[in-house]
Amino acid sequence: MKEVIVKDADLQKAAMEGMDAFLQVFVKAMYDAIGGELTTETMAELNADQLTLLAWDTLHQEVMDGGFVQLIHNGYGPFIFKNPVAKVLRLWEMRELSKLIYEAHTLWLKHREKIEKDCTDEEFMALFEQFPDFDDLDDQFVEYEEEWTEDIAHYVDDHLERFATIEE
């Protein structure tokens, strides 16, 4: 396992800026520890909690920007749906988010081949019309995003040792 190091001063500053900034300190430190890129090899250097936080970060960025269709089109389906992200989030007592990911997983299995295909920007935009099944999941994610971000930040704060070594 790679040692992920976070400076206490960075954490204190980020905590004043909000939950997103607090989580980003850990996300950045994890990427720094594994050389900046998440690959099959570097995933093995992180624990399940760290990988789940990186999955949340990816899920959060992609879904807030373009929904589950964008997440899947950009190739993140296997990272989110083939790893135990939903299971770990359930263990973190985030049942609603876990349930949402399981529902998106079912749709991913059903539609992935069409959504993951290379396409023009125009064809990409048309995907949103072709797969309205994801609309309710996107809406639910946006509706609860702040609450879920806060829950994850509290979990990380309550279990710092699972995510990083804090240095003065």
VENTAPE-V103361 format. One line per field, one symbol per residue. ss: DSSP state (h for helix, s for strand, l for the rest). phi: phi as a letter, one per 30 degrees, with the letter a starting at -180 (. if undefined). A space follows every 50 residues. Layout:
BEGIN
ss = ???
phi = ???
END
This chain:
BEGIN
ss = llllssshhhhhhhhhhlhhhhhhhhhhhhhhhllllllhhhhllllhhh hhhhhhhhhhhhhhhhhhhhhhhlllhhhhhhllhhhhhhhlllhhhhhh hhhhhhhhhhhhhhhhllllhhhhhhhhhhlhhhhhhhhhhhhhhhhhhh hhhhhhhhlhhhllsssl
phi = .ddccbdedddddddddkdddeddededdddddciibcbedddddcdddd dddddeedeedddddaidddedddiceeddcccdedddddddicdddedd ddddeeddedceedddddadedddddedddbdededddddeddceddddd ddddddddbeddcacccd
END
